[in-house]
């Protein structure tokens, strides 16, 4: 009976950490995401050592499915955040490539494309 509570308790705690990570990813709270990842690492080390011999696996199918779903959701949220950051960096880099105001070859002041993050050209 003690083994059963240990496995169930561990899985529920892991699920709680995943829920916290999901909330932090949605709110873009990097400090909480880092904390959740550190907590996940401790679970990753302990999950393989859980002794499930003699336990009814049907009881744990639901929570394991929930954990898997949460992990996939968190992975998608992480990928989405990374893609957003990449797009922002591309926009900033592209706008930095265009110069604001320069002098022409004959010494006249000429305004070229303004450097902006949003492309306003039609």
C-alpha positions as CSV (number, residue, x, y, z in Angstrom):
1,X,0.0,0.0,0.0
2,X,2.9,2.4,0.8
3,X,4.3,1.8,-2.7
4,X,1.0,2.7,-4.3
5,X,0.8,6.0,-2.5
6,X,4.4,6.8,-3.3
7,X,3.9,6.3,-7.0
8,X,0.5,8.1,-7.1
9,X,1.8,11.0,-5.0
10,X,4.9,11.3,-7.2
11,X,2.9,11.3,-10.4
12,X,0.4,13.9,-9.0
13,X,3.3,16.1,-7.9
14,X,4.8,15.9,-11.4
15,X,1.5,16.8,-12.9
16,X,1.3,19.9,-10.6
17,X,4.8,21.0,-11.7
18,X,3.7,20.6,-15.4
19,X,0.6,22.7,-14.7
20,X,2.7,25.4,-13.1
21,X,5.0,25.3,-16.1
22,X,2.1,25.6,-18.5
23,X,0.8,28.7,-16.6
24,X,4.2,30.3,-16.6
25,X,4.6,29.7,-20.3
26,X,1.3,31.3,-21.1
27,X,2.1,34.3,-18.9
28,X,5.6,34.5,-20.3
29,X,7.1,34.4,-16.8
30,X,10.7,33.2,-17.5
31,X,11.7,33.0,-13.8
32,X,8.8,30.6,-13.1
33,X,9.5,28.6,-16.2
34,X,13.1,28.1,-15.1
35,X,11.9,27.0,-11.6
36,X,9.5,24.5,-13.1
37,X,12.2,23.1,-15.4
38,X,14.5,22.6,-12.4
39,X,11.7,20.8,-10.5
40,X,11.0,18.7,-13.6
41,X,14.6,17.6,-13.7
42,X,14.4,16.2,-10.2
43,X,11.3,14.2,-11.2
44,X,13.0,13.0,-14.4
45,X,15.7,11.5,-12.2
46,X,13.2,9.9,-9.7
47,X,10.5,8.6,-12.1
48,X,12.6,5.7,-13.5
49,X,13.3,4.5,-10.0
50,X,9.7,4.1,-8.9
51,X,8.8,0.6,-8.0
52,X,5.5,-0.3,-9.6
53,X,5.6,-4.1,-9.1
54,X,2.4,-5.4,-7.9
55,X,0.4,-2.2,-8.6
56,X,-2.7,-2.0,-10.7
57,X,-1.5,-0.1,-13.8
58,X,-5.1,0.7,-14.9
59,X,-5.3,3.2,-12.0
60,X,-2.4,5.1,-13.4
61,X,-3.3,5.1,-17.1
62,X,-5.4,8.3,-16.7
63,X,-2.8,10.3,-14.8
64,X,0.0,9.2,-17.1
65,X,-2.1,10.3,-20.1
66,X,-2.7,13.6,-18.5
67,X,1.0,14.0,-17.8
68,X,1.8,13.2,-21.4
69,X,-0.8,15.7,-22.7
70,X,0.5,18.4,-20.4
71,X,4.1,17.8,-21.5
72,X,3.1,18.0,-25.2
73,X,1.1,21.2,-24.5
74,X,4.1,22.7,-22.8
75,X,6.4,21.7,-25.6
76,X,4.1,23.4,-28.1
77,X,3.9,26.6,-26.0
78,X,7.7,26.6,-25.8
79,X,8.0,26.2,-29.6
80,X,5.5,29.0,-30.1
81,X,7.4,31.4,-27.8
82,X,10.7,30.6,-29.6
83,X,9.1,31.2,-33.0
84,X,7.7,34.5,-31.8
85,X,11.2,35.6,-30.6
86,X,12.7,34.5,-33.9
87,X,10.2,36.6,-35.8
88,X,10.8,39.6,-33.6
89,X,14.6,39.3,-34.1
90,X,14.1,39.0,-37.9
91,X,11.9,42.1,-37.9
92,X,14.5,44.0,-35.9
93,X,17.4,42.8,-38.0
94,X,15.6,43.6,-41.3
95,X,14.7,47.1,-40.1
96,X,18.3,47.7,-38.9
97,X,19.6,46.9,-42.3
98,X,17.8,49.8,-43.9
99,X,19.4,53.1,-43.0
100,X,17.5,56.1,-41.9
101,X,19.1,59.2,-43.4
102,X,22.3,59.4,-45.3
103,X,24.3,61.8,-47.6
104,X,24.3,61.0,-51.3
105,X,27.4,60.8,-53.5
106,X,27.2,64.5,-54.4
107,X,26.9,65.6,-50.7
108,X,23.2,66.2,-50.6
109,X,21.2,65.0,-47.6
110,X,18.7,62.3,-48.6
111,X,16.2,60.4,-46.5
112,X,16.0,56.7,-47.4
113,X,13.7,54.2,-46.0
114,X,13.0,54.7,-42.4
115,X,14.1,51.9,-40.1
116,X,10.9,50.5,-38.5
117,X,9.9,47.2,-37.1
118,X,6.6,47.2,-39.1
119,X,6.8,47.2,-42.9
120,X,4.5,50.1,-43.9
121,X,5.2,49.9,-47.6
122,X,2.4,49.0,-50.0
